[in-house]
Amino acid sequence: MVAKDVPGSDSLSSHDQKLERDELAWQLTDLARDLQRHSSPDEVLRSVVDAAIQLIPGVEEGSISVVLGRKNASSRAPSGALPSQVDDIQTELGEGPCLKAAYQERIVRVSNMTTEQRWPRFAQRAAELGVGSMLAFQLYVDNDNMGALNLYSSSVDAFGHESEEIGRLVAGHAAVAFAEAEETSNLQLAISSRDRIGQAKGILMERYKITEQQAFLMLARASQNTNIKLLRIAEQLADTGEIPGLSGDDKAVP
């Protein structure tokens, strides 16, 4: 990765500007390839935060905020303690840049946290933690849930137009990679769940000489009796050989 503190484009020759753009393009291509290698959503998010810190001018720390129900924000892949602390404040107050970026604006910049007026309570407490500037990018919105890339600097006016433009590109790569990783993770979870339930049904079919449908009904009855999810019942049976929540009468499945 090239250093971020290169001279601004206004002080570069056309040739130097082209070299800088080409270098950025290669770095973003490397980022896309790196993200594609990860199947875990958490690994994708860590790579995104690392890339944002290396590529985007002014960034010192970063995180991915996942917001549930439009107000409960939690930090994923934080680069340090600060991002998690700032997310806790946004959750407590129900306001802040990442919430704004999520539902109303795709990019939110706070140039000076000490004079920020849009969220005065949040800004005061963030400034007390040492945040000088902040930049947030929307990653995805799914009904009342969302994700945002949050970037921090201890300096005032740390982020300019170049930071926003490069950040927009990084966020775009992140959104696609995260969606793909989530889909893969959910598919793997579904397959794993199906296999565990199938294993549990097989145990019951062999033990009680019953059909597959009857075995499933036994698992469902145990789940209803104990108020435990059917998958957990299946896992316990597969791991211990015991099925909770069934009396002798319950085992007599028609």
C-alpha positions in Angstrom: 0.0 0.0 0.0 1.2 3.5 -0.7 1.4 6.1 2.0 -1.7 8.2 2.5 0.0 11.4 3.1 0.8 12.1 -0.5 0.4 15.7 -1.8 -3.0 16.8 -2.8 -4.0 16.5 -6.4 -3.8 20.3 -6.9 0.0 20.1 -6.4 0.6 17.1 -8.7 1.4 17.2 -12.4 -1.1 15.4 -14.8 1.4 12.6 -15.1 1.7 12.2 -11.3 -2.1 12.3 -10.9 -2.5 9.5 -13.4 0.1 7.4 -11.6 -1.7 8.0 -8.3 -5.0 7.1 -9.8 -3.5 3.9 -11.4 -1.9 3.0 -8.1 -5.3 3.4 -6.3 -7.0 1.3 -8.9 -4.5 -1.5 -8.4 -5.0 -1.3 -4.6 -8.8 -1.5 -4.9 -8.4 -4.5 -7.2 -6.2 -6.1 -4.6 -8.8 -5.3 -2.0 -11.6 -6.9 -4.1 -9.5 -10.1 -4.6 -8.7 -10.2 -0.9 -12.3 -9.9 0.1 -13.3 -12.7 -2.3 -10.9 -15.0 -0.5 -12.9 -14.7 2.7 -16.0 -16.8 3.4 -16.6 -15.6 6.9 -18.4 -12.2 7.3 -16.2 -11.3 10.2 -13.1 -11.8 8.1 -14.5 -9.7 5.4 -15.3 -6.9 7.8 -11.8 -7.0 9.3 -10.2 -6.7 5.9 -12.5 -3.8 5.0 -11.5 -1.9 8.2 -7.8 -2.6 7.6 -8.0 -1.4 4.0 -9.9 1.8 5.0 -7.2 2.7 7.4 -4.5 2.1 4.8 -6.1 3.6 1.8 -8.3 6.5 2.9 -6.6 9.8 3.7 -7.0 11.0 7.3 -8.2 7.7 8.8 -6.7 6.6 12.1 -9.3 4.1 13.3 -12.3 2.4 12.0 -15.1 -0.1 12.5 -18.3 -1.5 10.9 -21.4 -0.6 12.8 -24.3 -3.0 12.6 -27.6 -1.3 13.6 -30.7 -3.3 14.6 -34.1 -1.7 14.8 -32.8 1.6 13.6 -31.2 2.4 17.0 -29.1 -0.4 18.5 -25.6 -0.1 17.1 -22.8 -2.5 17.8 -19.2 -2.5 16.5 -17.9 -5.3 14.3 -14.2 -5.5 13.5 -13.2 -2.4 15.5 -9.6 -1.3 15.1 -9.4 -0.4 18.8 -11.5 0.5 21.8 -12.6 3.9 20.5 -15.0 2.7 17.7 -16.8 0.4 20.2 -17.1 3.3 22.7 -18.5 5.6 20.1 -21.1 3.0 18.9 -22.2 2.5 22.5 -22.9 6.3 22.8 -24.9 6.2 19.5 -27.0 3.3 20.8 -27.6 5.0 24.2 -28.6 8.3 22.6 -30.3 7.0 19.5 -28.4 9.5 17.3 -25.1 9.9 15.5 -23.4 9.9 12.1 -23.7 6.1 11.5 -27.4 6.2 12.1 -27.7 9.2 9.8 -25.6 7.5 7.1 -27.8 4.4 7.4 -31.2 5.8 6.7 -31.0 9.3 5.3 -27.6 10.0 3.7 -25.1 7.6 2.1 -22.1 9.6 3.4 -21.9 11.7 6.6 -18.9 13.8 7.4 -18.2 15.4 10.8 -15.4 17.9 10.3 -15.1 19.2 13.8 -16.6 17.1 16.6 -16.3 20.0 19.1 -18.5 22.3 17.1 -20.9 19.7 15.6 -24.5 20.8 16.0 -26.6 18.0 14.3 -26.1 15.7 17.3 -24.9 17.9 20.2 -25.1 15.3 22.9 -23.3 12.7 20.9 -20.7 15.1 19.6 -19.8 16.3 23.1 -19.2 12.8 24.4 -17.4 11.7 21.2 -15.1 14.7 21.5 -14.4 13.9 25.1 -13.2 10.5 23.9 -10.7 12.2 21.6 -12.6 12.1 18.3 -11.8 15.1 16.2 -13.4 14.1 12.8 -15.6 11.3 11.7 -16.7 9.9 8.3 -19.5 7.3 7.9 -20.5 5.4 4.8 -23.7 3.4 4.3 -23.0 -0.3 3.5 -26.5 -1.8 3.4 -30.1 -1.3 4.5 -32.4 -4.3 5.2 -35.7 -3.0 6.6 -34.8 -1.6 10.0 -31.3 -3.1 10.1 -28.2 -1.6 8.5 -24.5 -1.6 8.3 -22.1 1.4 8.0 -18.4 1.9 7.7 -17.2 4.3 10.4 -13.9 6.1 10.2 -12.2 8.3 12.9 -9.4 10.8 13.3 -8.2 12.6 16.4 -7.6 15.7 14.2 -10.1 18.3 13.2 -10.9 18.6 9.4 -9.0 15.3 8.7 -11.3 14.2 5.9 -11.7 16.0 2.6 -13.1 15.3 -0.9 -10.5 12.7 -1.6 -11.3 10.8 1.6 -15.0 10.7 0.6 -14.2 9.5 -3.0 -11.8 6.8 -1.9 -14.1 5.8 1.0 -17.0 5.5 -1.4 -15.1 3.0 -3.5 -13.9 1.0 -0.4 -17.5 0.9 0.9 -18.8 -0.3 -2.4 -16.4 -3.2 -2.4 -17.2 -3.9 1.2 -21.0 -4.0 0.6 -20.8 -6.5 -2.2 -18.3 -8.8 -0.4 -20.2 -8.7 2.9 -23.5 -9.6 1.2 -21.8 -12.6 -0.5 -20.1 -13.7 2.7 -23.4 -13.4 4.7 -25.2 -15.5 2.0 -22.5 -18.1 2.1 -22.5 -18.2 5.9 -26.3 -18.5 6.0 -26.2 -21.3 3.5 -23.6 -23.2 5.5 -25.6 -22.8 8.6 -28.7 -24.1 6.9 -26.9 -27.1 5.6 -25.4 -27.8 9.0 -28.8 -27.5 10.7 -30.3 -29.8 8.2 -27.5 -32.4 8.7 -27.9 -32.3 12.5 -31.7 -32.7 12.3 -31.2 -35.6 9.9 -28.7 -37.2 12.2 -31.2 -36.9 15.1 -34.0 -38.4 13.1 -31.7 -41.3 12.1 -31.0 -42.1 15.7 -34.8 -42.1 16.6 -35.6 -44.2 13.5 -33.1 -46.8 14.5 -33.9 -46.8 18.2 -37.7 -47.0 17.9 -38.0 -48.6 14.5 -40.2 -45.7 13.2 -40.4 -43.7 10.0 -38.6 -40.5 9.2 -41.9 -38.5 9.5 -42.5 -40.1 12.9 -39.0 -39.3 14.1 -39.5 -35.6 13.1 -42.8 -35.5 15.0 -41.0 -36.8 18.1 -38.4 -34.0 17.8 -41.2 -31.4 17.2 -43.1 -32.7 20.3 -39.9 -32.5 22.4 -39.4 -28.9 21.2 -43.0 -27.9 22.1 -42.8 -29.6 25.6 -39.5 -27.9 26.5 -39.8 -24.6 24.6 -36.4 -25.3 23.1 -35.7 -24.9 19.4 -35.9 -28.0 17.4 -32.4 -27.7 16.2 -31.1 -27.6 19.8 -33.1 -30.7 20.6 -31.6 -32.4 17.6 -28.1 -31.4 18.6 -28.5 -32.6 22.2 -29.9 -36.0 20.9 -27.0 -36.4 18.5 -24.4 -35.4 21.1 -25.7 -37.3 24.2 -28.2 -39.8 22.9 -30.9 -38.2 25.1 -33.9 -36.4 24.0 -35.4 -34.0 26.6 -39.1 -33.3 27.0 -40.6 -36.7 26.1 -42.5 -39.0 28.3 -43.2 -42.6 27.6 -46.5 -41.6 26.0 -44.8 -39.0 23.8 -42.6 -41.7 22.3 -45.6 -43.6 21.0 -45.8 -41.6 17.8 -48.6 -42.9 15.5 
